C-alpha cells in the first residue's frame, strides 16, 4: 500500500543515513520502525491516544479529502485556515 507521511527534515536525514548504513531502503527501514512501535504498544497492553478534532466547523471550502496530493499541497503552502 502507498501512503504519504510527513517527517521533520532532521528525522528524515537520520532515517536515510541509518537505512543506508544498514544497506536497506528507506521504505523498509520505516516499515520496520512502525512494526516495532506497534508491537511494543501491543505488548504494553495500551492503545496510543489519537487526537480528534472536535471543532464542528467542518471541512474548509475547496478542500478535497479524496486527494492526498491536494491536501499535501494545501498543508505545505502554509496558508492559514480562517
mmCIF file of the N, C-alpha and C atoms, coordinates in Angstrom:
data_MODEL
# 
_entry.id   MODEL 
# 
loop_
_atom_site.group_PDB 
_atom_site.id 
_atom_site.type_symbol 
_atom_site.label_atom_id 
_atom_site.label_alt_id 
_atom_site.label_comp_id 
_atom_site.label_asym_id 
_atom_site.label_entity_id 
_atom_site.label_seq_id 
_atom_site.pdbx_PDB_ins_code 
_atom_site.Cartn_x 
_atom_site.Cartn_y 
_atom_site.Cartn_z 
_atom_site.occupancy 
_atom_site.B_iso_or_equiv 
_atom_site.pdbx_formal_charge 
_atom_site.auth_seq_id 
_atom_site.auth_comp_id 
_atom_site.auth_asym_id 
_atom_site.auth_atom_id 
_atom_site.pdbx_PDB_model_num 
ATOM 1   N N  . UNK A 1 1  ? 0.847   -1.179 0.000  1.00 0.00 ? 1  UNK A N  1 
ATOM 2   C CA . UNK A 1 1  ? 0.000   0.000  0.000  1.00 0.00 ? 1  UNK A CA 1 
ATOM 3   C C  . UNK A 1 1  ? 0.887   1.234  0.000  1.00 0.00 ? 1  UNK A C  1 
ATOM 4   N N  . UNK A 1 2  ? 0.453   2.258  -0.656 1.00 0.00 ? 2  UNK A N  1 
ATOM 5   C CA . UNK A 1 2  ? 1.198   3.513  -0.731 1.00 0.00 ? 2  UNK A CA 1 
ATOM 6   C C  . UNK A 1 2  ? 0.488   4.546  0.140  1.00 0.00 ? 2  UNK A C  1 
ATOM 7   N N  . UNK A 1 3  ? 1.287   5.313  0.876  1.00 0.00 ? 3  UNK A N  1 
ATOM 8   C CA . UNK A 1 3  ? 0.733   6.378  1.698  1.00 0.00 ? 3  UNK A CA 1 
ATOM 9   C C  . UNK A 1 3  ? 1.731   7.526  1.754  1.00 0.00 ? 3  UNK A C  1 
ATOM 10  N N  . UNK A 1 4  ? 1.289   8.653  2.229  1.00 0.00 ? 4  UNK A N  1 
ATOM 11  C CA . UNK A 1 4  ? 2.153   9.817  2.368  1.00 0.00 ? 4  UNK A CA 1 
ATOM 12  C C  . UNK A 1 4  ? 2.302   10.134 3.841  1.00 0.00 ? 4  UNK A C  1 
ATOM 13  N N  . UNK A 1 5  ? 3.540   10.340 4.273  1.00 0.00 ? 5  UNK A N  1 
ATOM 14  C CA . UNK A 1 5  ? 3.782   10.756 5.656  1.00 0.00 ? 5  UNK A CA 1 
ATOM 15  C C  . UNK A 1 5  ? 4.643   12.006 5.637  1.00 0.00 ? 5  UNK A C  1 
ATOM 16  N N  . UNK A 1 6  ? 4.537   12.781 6.698  1.00 0.00 ? 6  UNK A N  1 
ATOM 17  C CA . UNK A 1 6  ? 5.350   13.988 6.821  1.00 0.00 ? 6  UNK A CA 1 
ATOM 18  C C  . UNK A 1 6  ? 6.343   13.755 7.950  1.00 0.00 ? 6  UNK A C  1 
ATOM 19  N N  . UNK A 1 7  ? 7.628   13.943 7.664  1.00 0.00 ? 7  UNK A N  1 
ATOM 20  C CA . UNK A 1 7  ? 8.676   13.789 8.659  1.00 0.00 ? 7  UNK A CA 1 
ATOM 21  C C  . UNK A 1 7  ? 9.469   15.082 8.766  1.00 0.00 ? 7  UNK A C  1 
ATOM 22  N N  . UNK A 1 8  ? 9.883   15.390 9.956  1.00 0.00 ? 8  UNK A N  1 
ATOM 23  C CA . UNK A 1 8  ? 10.786  16.502 10.186 1.00 0.00 ? 8  UNK A CA 1 
ATOM 24  C C  . UNK A 1 8  ? 12.046  16.267 9.344  1.00 0.00 ? 8  UNK A C  1 
ATOM 25  N N  . UNK A 1 9  ? 12.613  17.326 8.771  1.00 0.00 ? 9  UNK A N  1 
ATOM 26  C CA . UNK A 1 9  ? 13.789  17.195 7.904  1.00 0.00 ? 9  UNK A CA 1 
ATOM 27  C C  . UNK A 1 9  ? 14.942  16.470 8.584  1.00 0.00 ? 9  UNK A C  1 
ATOM 28  N N  . UNK A 1 10 ? 15.212  16.815 9.836  1.00 0.00 ? 10 UNK A N  1 
ATOM 29  C CA . UNK A 1 10 ? 16.328  16.192 10.559 1.00 0.00 ? 10 UNK A CA 1 
ATOM 30  C C  . UNK A 1 10 ? 16.063  14.697 10.769 1.00 0.00 ? 10 UNK A C  1 
ATOM 31  N N  . UNK A 1 11 ? 14.828  14.344 11.099 1.00 0.00 ? 11 UNK A N  1 
ATOM 32  C CA . UNK A 1 11 ? 14.481  12.936 11.297 1.00 0.00 ? 11 UNK A CA 1 
ATOM 33  C C  . UNK A 1 11 ? 14.622  12.160 9.994  1.00 0.00 ? 11 UNK A C  1 
ATOM 34  N N  . UNK A 1 12 ? 14.185  12.747 8.895  1.00 0.00 ? 12 UNK A N  1 
ATOM 35  C CA . UNK A 1 12 ? 14.302  12.088 7.599  1.00 0.00 ? 12 UNK A CA 1 
ATOM 36  C C  . UNK A 1 12 ? 15.771  11.865 7.237  1.00 0.00 ? 12 UNK A C  1 
ATOM 37  N N  . UNK A 1 13 ? 16.624  12.866 7.451  1.00 0.00 ? 13 UNK A N  1 
ATOM 38  C CA . UNK A 1 13 ? 18.054  12.704 7.152  1.00 0.00 ? 13 UNK A CA 1 
ATOM 39  C C  . UNK A 1 13 ? 18.655  11.576 7.979  1.00 0.00 ? 13 UNK A C  1 
ATOM 40  N N  . UNK A 1 14 ? 18.303  11.534 9.262  1.00 0.00 ? 14 UNK A N  1 
ATOM 41  C CA . UNK A 1 14 ? 18.825  10.487 10.146 1.00 0.00 ? 14 UNK A CA 1 
ATOM 42  C C  . UNK A 1 14 ? 18.339  9.105  9.714  1.00 0.00 ? 14 UNK A C  1 
ATOM 43  N N  . UNK A 1 15 ? 17.055  9.001  9.357  1.00 0.00 ? 15 UNK A N  1 
ATOM 44  C CA . UNK A 1 15 ? 16.498  7.717  8.918  1.00 0.00 ? 15 UNK A CA 1 
ATOM 45  C C  . UNK A 1 15 ? 17.165  7.260  7.621  1.00 0.00 ? 15 UNK A C  1 
ATOM 46  N N  . UNK A 1 16 ? 17.364  8.183  6.679  1.00 0.00 ? 16 UNK A N  1 
ATOM 47  C CA . UNK A 1 16 ? 18.030  7.830  5.420  1.00 0.00 ? 16 UNK A CA 1 
ATOM 48  C C  . UNK A 1 16 ? 19.452  7.342  5.676  1.00 0.00 ? 16 UNK A C  1 
ATOM 49  N N  . UNK A 1 17 ? 20.165  8.030  6.564  1.00 0.00 ? 17 UNK A N  1 
ATOM 50  C CA . UNK A 1 17 ? 21.547  7.647  6.867  1.00 0.00 ? 17 UNK A CA 1 
ATOM 51  C C  . UNK A 1 17 ? 21.606  6.267  7.521  1.00 0.00 ? 17 UNK A C  1 
ATOM 52  N N  . UNK A 1 18 ? 20.723  6.009  8.476  1.00 0.00 ? 18 UNK A N  1 
ATOM 53  C CA . UNK A 1 18 ? 20.714  4.702  9.148  1.00 0.00 ? 18 UNK A CA 1 
ATOM 54  C C  . UNK A 1 18 ? 20.337  3.591  8.177  1.00 0.00 ? 18 UNK A C  1 
ATOM 55  N N  . UNK A 1 19 ? 19.376  3.853  7.312  1.00 0.00 ? 19 UNK A N  1 
ATOM 56  C CA . UNK A 1 19 ? 18.980  2.857  6.315  1.00 0.00 ? 19 UNK A CA 1 
ATOM 57  C C  . UNK A 1 19 ? 20.147  2.563  5.380  1.00 0.00 ? 19 UNK A C  1 
ATOM 58  N N  . UNK A 1 20 ? 20.833  3.599  4.938  1.00 0.00 ? 20 UNK A N  1 
ATOM 59  C CA . UNK A 1 20 ? 21.970  3.418  4.024  1.00 0.00 ? 20 UNK A CA 1 
ATOM 60  C C  . UNK A 1 20 ? 23.092  2.630  4.691  1.00 0.00 ? 20 UNK A C  1 
ATOM 61  N N  . UNK A 1 21 ? 23.391  2.956  5.956  1.00 0.00 ? 21 UNK A N  1 
ATOM 62  C CA . UNK A 1 21 ? 24.444  2.231  6.674  1.00 0.00 ? 21 UNK A CA 1 
ATOM 63  C C  . UNK A 1 21 ? 24.111  0.752  6.818  1.00 0.00 ? 21 UNK A C  1 
ATOM 64  N N  . UNK A 1 22 ? 22.822  0.457  6.920  1.00 0.00 ? 22 UNK A N  1 
ATOM 65  C CA . UNK A 1 22 ? 22.385  -0.937 7.058  1.00 0.00 ? 22 UNK A CA 1 
ATOM 66  C C  . UNK A 1 22 ? 22.183  -1.604 5.700  1.00 0.00 ? 22 UNK A C  1 
ATOM 67  N N  . UNK A 1 23 ? 22.375  -0.842 4.601  1.00 0.00 ? 23 UNK A N  1 
ATOM 68  C CA . UNK A 1 23 ? 22.190  -1.395 3.263  1.00 0.00 ? 23 UNK A CA 1 
ATOM 69  C C  . UNK A 1 23 ? 20.735  -1.709 2.955  1.00 0.00 ? 23 UNK A C  1 
ATOM 70  N N  . UNK A 1 24 ? 19.839  -0.896 3.498  1.00 0.00 ? 24 UNK A N  1 
ATOM 71  C CA . UNK A 1 24 ? 18.401  -1.123 3.330  1.00 0.00 ? 24 UNK A CA 1 
ATOM 72  C C  . UNK A 1 24 ? 17.762  0.101  2.698  1.00 0.00 ? 24 UNK A C  1 
ATOM 73  N N  . UNK A 1 25 ? 16.579  -0.104 2.155  1.00 0.00 ? 25 UNK A N  1 
ATOM 74  C CA . UNK A 1 25 ? 15.844  1.027  1.586  1.00 0.00 ? 25 UNK A CA 1 
ATOM 75  C C  . UNK A 1 25 ? 15.191  1.816  2.720  1.00 0.00 ? 25 UNK A C  1 
ATOM 76  N N  . UNK A 1 26 ? 14.933  3.080  2.455  1.00 0.00 ? 26 UNK A N  1 
ATOM 77  C CA . UNK A 1 26 ? 14.249  3.913  3.444  1.00 0.00 ? 26 UNK A CA 1 
ATOM 78  C C  . UNK A 1 26 ? 12.864  3.342  3.736  1.00 0.00 ? 26 UNK A C  1 
ATOM 79  N N  . UNK A 1 27 ? 12.177  2.859  2.702  1.00 0.00 ? 27 UNK A N  1 
ATOM 80  C CA . UNK A 1 27 ? 10.850  2.273  2.881  1.00 0.00 ? 27 UNK A CA 1 
ATOM 81  C C  . UNK A 1 27 ? 10.897  1.107  3.874  1.00 0.00 ? 27 UNK A C  1 
ATOM 82  N N  . UNK A 1 28 ? 11.851  0.182  3.678  1.00 0.00 ? 28 UNK A N  1 
ATOM 83  C CA . UNK A 1 28 ? 11.952  -0.972 4.580  1.00 0.00 ? 28 UNK A CA 1 
ATOM 84  C C  . UNK A 1 28 ? 12.318  -0.538 5.999  1.00 0.00 ? 28 UNK A C  1 
ATOM 85  N N  . UNK A 1 29 ? 13.210  0.444  6.099  1.00 0.00 ? 29 UNK A N  1 
ATOM 86  C CA . UNK A 1 29 ? 13.621  0.952  7.408  1.00 0.00 ? 29 UNK A CA 1 
ATOM 87  C C  . UNK A 1 29 ? 12.423  1.525  8.170  1.00 0.00 ? 29 UNK A C  1 
ATOM 88  N N  . UNK A 1 30 ? 11.622  2.362  7.489  1.00 0.00 ? 30 UNK A N  1 
ATOM 89  C CA . UNK A 1 30 ? 10.456  2.970  8.139  1.00 0.00 ? 30 UNK A CA 1 
ATOM 90  C C  . UNK A 1 30 ? 9.409   1.913  8.477  1.00 0.00 ? 30 UNK A C  1 
ATOM 91  N N  . UNK A 1 31 ? 9.170   0.965  7.569  1.00 0.00 ? 31 UNK A N  1 
ATOM 92  C CA . UNK A 1 31 ? 8.191   -0.098 7.838  1.00 0.00 ? 31 UNK A CA 1 
ATOM 93  C C  . UNK A 1 31 ? 8.590   -0.890 9.077  1.00 0.00 ? 31 UNK A C  1 
ATOM 94  N N  . UNK A 1 32 ? 9.872   -1.223 9.216  1.00 0.00 ? 32 UNK A N  1 
ATOM 95  C CA . UNK A 1 32 ? 10.328  -1.957 10.396 1.00 0.00 ? 32 UNK A CA 1 
ATOM 96  C C  . UNK A 1 32 ? 10.176  -1.133 11.670 1.00 0.00 ? 32 UNK A C  1 
ATOM 97  N N  . UNK A 1 33 ? 10.442  0.168  11.581 1.00 0.00 ? 33 UNK A N  1 
ATOM 98  C CA . UNK A 1 33 ? 10.288  1.044  12.748 1.00 0.00 ? 33 UNK A CA 1 
ATOM 99  C C  . UNK A 1 33 ? 8.828   1.087  13.204 1.00 0.00 ? 33 UNK A C  1 
ATOM 100 N N  . UNK A 1 34 ? 7.913   1.158  12.243 1.00 0.00 ? 34 UNK A N  1 
ATOM 101 C CA . UNK A 1 34 ? 6.482   1.165  12.588 1.00 0.00 ? 34 UNK A CA 1 
ATOM 102 C C  . UNK A 1 34 ? 6.088   -0.177 13.205 1.00 0.00 ? 34 UNK A C  1 
ATOM 103 N N  . UNK A 1 35 ? 6.579   -1.286 12.620 1.00 0.00 ? 35 UNK A N  1 
ATOM 104 C CA . UNK A 1 35 ? 6.287   -2.618 13.185 1.00 0.00 ? 35 UNK A CA 1 
ATOM 105 C C  . UNK A 1 35 ? 6.740   -2.709 14.639 1.00 0.00 ? 35 UNK A C  1 
ATOM 106 N N  . UNK A 1 36 ? 7.958   -2.244 14.911 1.00 0.00 ? 36 UNK A N  1 
ATOM 107 C CA . UNK A 1 36 ? 8.480   -2.282 16.277 1.00 0.00 ? 36 UNK A CA 1 
ATOM 108 C C  . UNK A 1 36 ? 7.613   -1.462 17.227 1.00 0.00 ? 36 UNK A C  1 
ATOM 109 N N  . UNK A 1 37 ? 7.188   -0.288 16.781 1.00 0.00 ? 37 UNK A N  1 
ATOM 110 C CA . UNK A 1 37 ? 6.351   0.569  17.621 1.00 0.00 ? 37 UNK A CA 1 
ATOM 111 C C  . UNK A 1 37 ? 4.996   -0.084 17.892 1.00 0.00 ? 37 UNK A C  1 
ATOM 112 N N  . UNK A 1 38 ? 4.420   -0.714 16.867 1.00 0.00 ? 38 UNK A N  1 
ATOM 113 C CA . UNK A 1 38 ? 3.116   -1.373 17.025 1.00 0.00 ? 38 UNK A CA 1 
ATOM 114 C C  . UNK A 1 38 ? 3.242   -2.549 17.994 1.00 0.00 ? 38 UNK A C  1 
ATOM 115 N N  . UNK A 1 39 ? 4.296   -3.342 17.824 1.00 0.00 ? 39 UNK A N  1 
ATOM 116 C CA . UNK A 1 39 ? 4.500   -4.494 18.723 1.00 0.00 ? 39 UNK A CA 1 
ATOM 117 C C  . UNK A 1 39 ? 4.729   -4.050 20.158 1.00 0.00 ? 39 UNK A C  1 
ATOM 118 N N  . UNK A 1 40 ? 5.508   -2.997 20.350 1.00 0.00 ? 40 UNK A N  1 
ATOM 119 C CA . UNK A 1 40 ? 5.779   -2.508 21.697 1.00 0.00 ? 40 UNK A CA 1 
ATOM 120 C C  . UNK A 1 40 ? 4.500   -2.037 22.370 1.00 0.00 ? 40 UNK A C  1 
ATOM 121 N N  . UNK A 1 41 ? 3.655   -1.363 21.604 1.00 0.00 ? 41 UNK A N  1 
ATOM 122 C CA . UNK A 1 41 ? 2.377   -0.902 22.147 1.00 0.00 ? 41 UNK A CA 1 
ATOM 123 C C  . UNK A 1 41 ? 1.483   -2.080 22.492 1.00 0.00 ? 41 UNK A C  1 
ATOM 124 N N  . UNK A 1 42 ? 1.466   -3.103 21.624 1.00 0.00 ? 42 UNK A N  1 
ATOM 125 C CA . UNK A 1 42 ? 0.633   -4.289 21.868 1.00 0.00 ? 42 UNK A CA 1 
ATOM 126 C C  . UNK A 1 42 ? 1.110   -5.027 23.115 1.00 0.00 ? 42 UNK A C  1 
ATOM 127 N N  . UNK A 1 43 ? 2.426   -5.141 23.288 1.00 0.00 ? 43 UNK A N  1 
ATOM 128 C CA . UNK A 1 43 ? 2.968   -5.828 24.468 1.00 0.00 ? 43 UNK A CA 1 
ATOM 129 C C  . UNK A 1 43 ? 2.645   -5.070 25.740 1.00 0.00 ? 43 UNK A C  1 
ATOM 130 N N  . UNK A 1 44 ? 2.649   -3.761 25.663 1.00 0.00 ? 44 UNK A N  1 
ATOM 131 C CA . UNK A 1 44 ? 2.371   -2.950 26.846 1.00 0.00 ? 44 UNK A CA 1 
ATOM 132 C C  . UNK A 1 44 ? 0.888   -2.975 27.201 1.00 0.00 ? 44 UNK A C  1 
ATOM 133 N N  . UNK A 1 45 ? 0.056   -3.455 26.265 1.00 0.00 ? 45 UNK A N  1 
ATOM 134 C CA . UNK A 1 45 ? -1.375  -3.538 26.524 1.00 0.00 ? 45 UNK A CA 1 
ATOM 135 C C  . UNK A 1 45 ? -2.068  -2.191 26.497 1.00 0.00 ? 45 UNK A C  1 
ATOM 136 N N  . UNK A 1 46 ? -1.450  -1.224 25.848 1.00 0.00 ? 46 UNK A N  1 
ATOM 137 C CA . UNK A 1 46 ? -2.058  0.099  25.775 1.00 0.00 ? 46 UNK A CA 1 
ATOM 138 C C  . UNK A 1 46 ? -2.344  0.453  24.330 1.00 0.00 ? 46 UNK A C  1 
ATOM 139 N N  . UNK A 1 47 ? -3.230  1.356  24.158 1.00 0.00 ? 47 UNK A N  1 
ATOM 140 C CA . UNK A 1 47 ? -3.552  1.876  22.832 1.00 0.00 ? 47 UNK A CA 1 
ATOM 141 C C  . UNK A 1 47 ? -3.148  3.335  22.808 1.00 0.00 ? 47 UNK A C  1 
ATOM 142 N N  . UNK A 1 48 ? -2.390  3.743  21.794 1.00 0.00 ? 48 UNK A N  1 
ATOM 143 C CA . UNK A 1 48 ? -1.992  5.151  21.757 1.00 0.00 ? 48 UNK A CA 1 
ATOM 144 C C  . UNK A 1 48 ? -3.202  6.066  21.612 1.00 0.00 ? 48 UNK A C  1 
ATOM 145 N N  . UNK A 1 49 ? -3.135  7.209  22.259 1.00 0.00 ? 49 UNK A N  1 
ATOM 146 C CA . UNK A 1 49 ? -4.225  8.179  22.151 1.00 0.00 ? 49 UNK A CA 1 
ATOM 147 C C  . UNK A 1 49 ? -4.109  8.909  20.828 1.00 0.00 ? 49 UNK A C  1 
ATOM 148 N N  . UNK A 1 50 ? -5.187  8.958  20.091 1.00 0.00 ? 50 UNK A N  1 
ATOM 149 C CA . UNK A 1 50 ? -5.216  9.631  18.798 1.00 0.00 ? 50 UNK A CA 1 
ATOM 150 C C  . UNK A 1 50 ? -6.012  10.909 18.955 1.00 0.00 ? 50 UNK A C  1 
ATOM 151 N N  . UNK A 1 51 ? -5.400  12.053 18.624 1.00 0.00 ? 51 UNK A N  1 
ATOM 152 C CA . UNK A 1 51 ? -6.134  13.315 18.771 1.00 0.00 ? 51 UNK A CA 1 
ATOM 153 C C  . UNK A 1 51 ? -7.311  13.384 17.802 1.00 0.00 ? 51 UNK A C  1 
ATOM 154 N N  . UNK A 1 52 ? -8.414  13.891 18.291 1.00 0.00 ? 52 UNK A N  1 
ATOM 155 C CA . UNK A 1 52 ? -9.627  14.007 17.479 1.00 0.00 ? 52 UNK A CA 1 
ATOM 156 C C  . UNK A 1 52 ? -10.067 15.462 17.460 1.00 0.00 ? 52 UNK A C  1 
ATOM 157 N N  . UNK A 1 53 ? -10.300 15.987 16.261 1.00 0.00 ? 53 UNK A N  1 
ATOM 158 C CA . UNK A 1 53 ? -10.779 17.356 16.130 1.00 0.00 ? 53 UNK A CA 1 
ATOM 159 C C  . UNK A 1 53 ? -12.253 17.406 16.489 1.00 0.00 ? 53 UNK A C  1 
ATOM 160 N N  . UNK A 1 54 ? -12.595 18.290 17.388 1.00 0.00 ? 54 UNK A N  1 
ATOM 161 C CA . UNK A 1 54 ? -13.988 18.423 17.809 1.00 0.00 ? 54 UNK A CA 1 
ATOM 162 C C  . UNK A 1 54 ? -14.501 19.827 17.547 1.00 0.00 ? 54 UNK A C  1 
ATOM 163 N N  . UNK A 1 55 ? -13.947 20.446 16.505 1.00 0.00 ? 55 UNK A N  1 
ATOM 164 C CA . UNK A 1 55 ? -14.262 21.835 16.200 1.00 0.00 ? 55 UNK A CA 1 
ATOM 165 C C  . UNK A 1 55 ? -15.684 22.087 15.745 1.00 0.00 ? 55 UNK A C  1 
ATOM 166 N N  . UNK A 1 56 ? -16.203 21.279 14.860 1.00 0.00 ? 56 UNK A N  1 
ATOM 167 C CA . UNK A 1 56 ? -17.561 21.462 14.410 1.00 0.00 ? 56 UNK A CA 1 
ATOM 168 C C  . UNK A 1 56 ? -17.729 22.394 13.230 1.00 0.00 ? 56 UNK A C  1 
ATOM 169 N N  . UNK A 1 57 ? -16.645 22.936 12.674 1.00 0.00 ? 57 UNK A N  1 
ATOM 170 C CA . UNK A 1 57 ? -16.782 23.831 11.539 1.00 0.00 ? 57 UNK A CA 1 
ATOM 171 C C  . UNK A 1 57 ? -16.801 23.061 10.225 1.00 0.00 ? 57 UNK A C  1 
ATOM 172 N N  . UNK A 1 58 ? -16.452 21.801 10.247 1.00 0.00 ? 58 UNK A N  1 
ATOM 173 C CA . UNK A 1 58 ? -16.470 21.005 9.030  1.00 0.00 ? 58 UNK A CA 1 
ATOM 174 C C  . UNK A 1 58 ? -15.241 21.237 8.167  1.00 0.00 ? 58 UNK A C  1 
ATOM 175 N N  . UNK A 1 59 ? -15.311 20.739 6.977  1.00 0.00 ? 59 UNK A N  1 
ATOM 176 C CA . UNK A 1 59 ? -14.205 20.852 6.041  1.00 0.00 ? 59 UNK A CA 1 
ATOM 177 C C  . UNK A 1 59 ? -14.210 22.225 5.402  1.00 0.00 ? 59 UNK A C  1 
ATOM 178 N N  . UNK A 1 60 ? -13.052 22.789 5.282  1.00 0.00 ? 60 UNK A N  1 
ATOM 179 C CA . UNK A 1 60 ? -12.897 24.098 4.660  1.00 0.00 ? 60 UNK A CA 1 
ATOM 180 C C  . UNK A 1 60 ? -13.353 24.043 3.205  1.00 0.00 ? 60 UNK A C  1 
ATOM 181 N N  . UNK A 1 61 ? -14.012 25.074 2.743  1.00 0.00 ? 61 UNK A N  1 
ATOM 182 C CA . UNK A 1 61 ? -14.488 25.136 1.363  1.00 0.00 ? 61 UNK A CA 1 
ATOM 183 C C  . UNK A 1 61 ? -13.317 24.946 0.402  1.00 0.00 ? 61 UNK A C  1 
ATOM 184 N N  . UNK A 1 62 ? -13.513 24.105 -0.598 1.00 0.00 ? 62 UNK A N  1 
ATOM 185 C CA . UNK A 1 62 ? -12.494 23.866 -1.609 1.00 0.00 ? 62 UNK A CA 1 
ATOM 186 C C  . UNK A 1 62 ? -11.512 22.771 -1.260 1.00 0.00 ? 62 UNK A C  1 
ATOM 187 N N  . UNK A 1 63 ? -11.597 22.197 -0.052 1.00 0.00 ? 63 UNK A N  1 
ATOM 188 C CA . UNK A 1 63 ? -10.699 21.117 0.348  1.00 0.00 ? 63 UNK A CA 1 
ATOM 189 C C  . UNK A 1 63 ? -11.281 19.793 -0.120 1.00 0.00 ? 63 UNK A C  1 
ATOM 190 N N  . UNK A 1 64 ? -10.470 19.040 -0.862 1.00 0.00 ? 64 UNK A N  1 
ATOM 191 C CA . UNK A 1 64 ? -10.902 17.741 -1.378 1.00 0.00 ? 64 UNK A CA 1 
ATOM 192 C C  . UNK A 1 64 ? -10.258 16.644 -0.540 1.00 0.00 ? 64 UNK A C  1 
ATOM 193 N N  . UNK A 1 65 ? -11.022 16.007 0.328  1.00 0.00 ? 65 UNK A N  1 
ATOM 194 C CA . UNK A 1 65 ? -10.493 14.966 1.196  1.00 0.00 ? 65 UNK A CA 1 
ATOM 195 C C  . UNK A 1 65 ? -10.163 13.679 0.439  1.00 0.00 ? 65 UNK A C  1 
ATOM 196 N N  . UNK A 1 66 ? -10.571 13.578 -0.811 1.00 0.00 ? 66 UNK A N  1 
ATOM 197 C CA . UNK A 1 66 ? -10.282 12.386 -1.611 1.00 0.00 ? 66 UNK A CA 1 
ATOM 198 C C  . UNK A 1 66 ? -8.944  12.474 -2.332 1.00 0.00 ? 66 UNK A C  1 
ATOM 199 N N  . UNK A 1 67 ? -8.247  13.590 -2.206 1.00 0.00 ? 67 UNK A N  1 
ATOM 200 C CA . UNK A 1 67 ? -6.978  13.774 -2.912 1.00 0.00 ? 67 UNK A CA 1 
ATOM 201 C C  . UNK A 1 67 ? -5.877  14.091 -1.912 1.00 0.00 ? 67 UNK A C  1 
ATOM 202 N N  . UNK A 1 68 ? -5.056  13.074 -1.583 1.00 0.00 ? 68 UNK A N  1 
ATOM 203 C CA . UNK A 1 68 ? -3.989  13.329 -0.625 1.00 0.00 ? 68 UNK A CA 1 
ATOM 204 C C  . UNK A 1 68 ? -2.955  14.300 -1.196 1.00 0.00 ? 68 UNK A C  1 
ATOM 205 N N  . UNK A 1 69 ? -2.776  14.316 -2.508 1.00 0.00 ? 69 UNK A N  1 
ATOM 206 C CA . UNK A 1 69 ? -1.835  15.251 -3.128 1.00 0.00 ? 69 UNK A CA 1 
ATOM 207 C C  . UNK A 1 69 ? -2.320  16.690 -2.949 1.00 0.00 ? 69 UNK A C  1 
ATOM 208 N N  . UNK A 1 70 ? -3.614  16.927 -3.135 1.00 0.00 ? 70 UNK A N  1 
ATOM 209 C CA . UNK A 1 70 ? -4.171  18.268 -2.951 1.00 0.00 ? 70 UNK A CA 1 
ATOM 210 C C  . UNK A 1 70 ? -4.078  18.698 -1.492 1.00 0.00 ? 70 UNK A C  1 
ATOM 211 N N  . UNK A 1 71 ? -4.339  17.768 -0.580 1.00 0.00 ? 71 UNK A N  1 
ATOM 212 C CA . UNK A 1 71 ? -4.224  18.090 0.848  1.00 0.00 ? 71 UNK A CA 1 
ATOM 213 C C  . UNK A 1 71 ? -2.790  18.432 1.211  1.00 0.00 ? 71 UNK A C  1 
ATOM 214 N N  . UNK A 1 72 ? -1.838  17.652 0.702  1.00 0.00 ? 72 UNK A N  1 
ATOM 215 C CA . UNK A 1 72 ? -0.429  17.908 0.974  1.00 0.00 ? 72 UNK A CA 1 
ATOM 216 C C  . UNK A 1 72 ? -0.020  19.275 0.436  1.00 0.00 ? 72 UNK A C  1 
ATOM 217 N N  . UNK A 1 73 ? -0.455  19.592 -0.779 1.00 0.00 ? 73 UNK A N  1 
ATOM 218 C CA . UNK A 1 73 ? -0.152  20.905 -1.359 1.00 0.00 ? 73 UNK A CA 1 
ATOM 219 C C  . UNK A 1 73 ? -0.690  22.025 -0.464 1.00 0.00 ? 73 UNK A C  1 
ATOM 220 N N  . UNK A 1 74 ? -1.911  21.860 0.023  1.00 0.00 ? 74 UNK A N  1 
ATOM 221 C CA . UNK A 1 74 ? -2.518  22.868 0.885  1.00 0.00 ? 74 UNK A CA 1 
ATOM 222 C C  . UNK A 1 74 ? -1.747  22.992 2.197  1.00 0.00 ? 74 UNK A C  1 
ATOM 223 N N  . UNK A 1 75 ? -1.378  21.869 2.799  1.00 0.00 ? 75 UNK A N  1 
ATOM 224 C CA . UNK A 1 75 ? -0.639  21.895 4.064  1.00 0.00 ? 75 UNK A CA 1 
ATOM 225 C C  . UNK A 1 75 ? 0.728   22.540 3.885  1.00 0.00 ? 75 UNK A C  1 
ATOM 226 N N  . UNK A 1 76 ? 1.391   22.236 2.790  1.00 0.00 ? 76 UNK A N  1 
ATOM 227 C CA . UNK A 1 76 ? 2.735   22.763 2.564  1.00 0.00 ? 76 UNK A CA 1 
ATOM 228 C C  . UNK A 1 76 ? 2.733   24.222 2.108  1.00 0.00 ? 76 UNK A C  1 
ATOM 229 N N  . UNK A 1 77 ? 1.583   24.718 1.685  1.00 0.00 ? 77 UNK A N  1 
ATOM 230 C CA . UNK A 1 77 ? 1.513   26.102 1.224  1.00 0.00 ? 77 UNK A CA 1 
ATOM 231 C C  . UNK A 1 77 ? 1.664   27.086 2.383  1.00 0.00 ? 77 UNK A C  1 
ATOM 232 N N  . UNK A 1 78 ? 1.379   26.614 3.595  1.00 0.00 ? 78 UNK A N  1 
ATOM 233 C CA . UNK A 1 78 ? 1.483   27.472 4.773  1.00 0.00 ? 78 UNK A CA 1 
ATOM 234 C C  . UNK A 1 78 ? 0.306   28.406 4.907  1.00 0.00 ? 78 UNK A C  1 
ATOM 235 N N  . UNK A 1 79 ? -0.707  28.265 4.059  1.00 0.00 ? 79 UNK A N  1 
ATOM 236 C CA . UNK A 1 79 ? -1.883  29.129 4.110  1.00 0.00 ? 79 UNK A CA 1 
ATOM 237 C C  . UNK A 1 79 ? -2.633  28.869 5.408  1.00 0.00 ? 79 UNK A C  1 
ATOM 238 N N  . UNK A 1 80 ? -3.007  29.917 6.099  1.00 0.00 ? 80 UNK A N  1 
ATOM 239 C CA . UNK A 1 80 ? -3.706  29.795 7.373  1.00 0.00 ? 80 UNK A CA 1 
ATOM 240 C C  . UNK A 1 80 ? -5.197  29.581 7.135  1.00 0.00 ? 80 UNK A C  1 
ATOM 241 N N  . UNK A 1 81 ? -5.790  28.714 7.952  1.00 0.00 ? 81 UNK A N  1 
ATOM 242 C CA . UNK A 1 81 ? -7.233  28.489 7.885  1.00 0.00 ? 81 UNK A CA 1 
ATOM 243 C C  . UNK A 1 81 ? -7.914  29.593 8.655  1.00 0.00 ? 81 UNK A C  1 
ATOM 244 N N  . UNK A 1 82 ? -8.918  30.171 8.053  1.00 0.00 ? 82 UNK A N  1 
ATOM 245 C CA . UNK A 1 82 ? -9.632  31.278 8.732  1.00 0.00 ? 82 UNK A CA 1 
ATOM 246 C C  . UNK A 1 82 ? -10.846 30.780 9.435  1.00 0.00 ? 82 UNK A C  1 
# 
